[in-house]
Amino acid sequence: MGDRGFYVFFGVQILLAIGLLGIVVLWPGPWNAQRIIGSVLLLSDLAMVFTARVQLGRSFSVTPQARALVTHGLYSKIRNPIYVFGTVAIAGLLMILQKRELWIIFVVIVALQSARAHKEAQVLEAKFGDEYRSYRGRTWF
């Protein structure tokens, strides 16, 4: 992804954060512990998604590609921090909304992200072999 792609991603992240902040502030209902915790999770994990995206740099792609094996920053502990923190952010949003029936979305997202991570692992292992297997052995998800 070139510089233009980075700025598009950055702009989308800012708009998403503003929109979600609007949901957090304007959503009707009492502010209880669940909504407060959900708000903290949503906003902090969106920041982590952005951090992970910046750390991924030019290796970011929508489809699985093996441009480089990124092992620094958040990637030194978690192989898929964008998926992990993005999923936790969605959980935070669902806590804010307090609609139990929406948790099916969370289940579907976890399944989809797990499948994507598995496919990406196959692509990375095919290109980087033992280097990727060693990295996988010292990191989580």
Buried (B, 14 or more C-beta within 10 A) or exposed (E): BEEEEBEEBEEEBEEBBEEBBEEBEEBEEEEEEEBEBBBEBBBEBBBBBBBBBBBBEEBBEEEBEBBEEBBEBBBBEBBBBBBBBBBBBBBBBBBBBBEEEEEEBBEEBBEEBBEBBEEBBEBBBEBBEEEBEEBBEEBEB
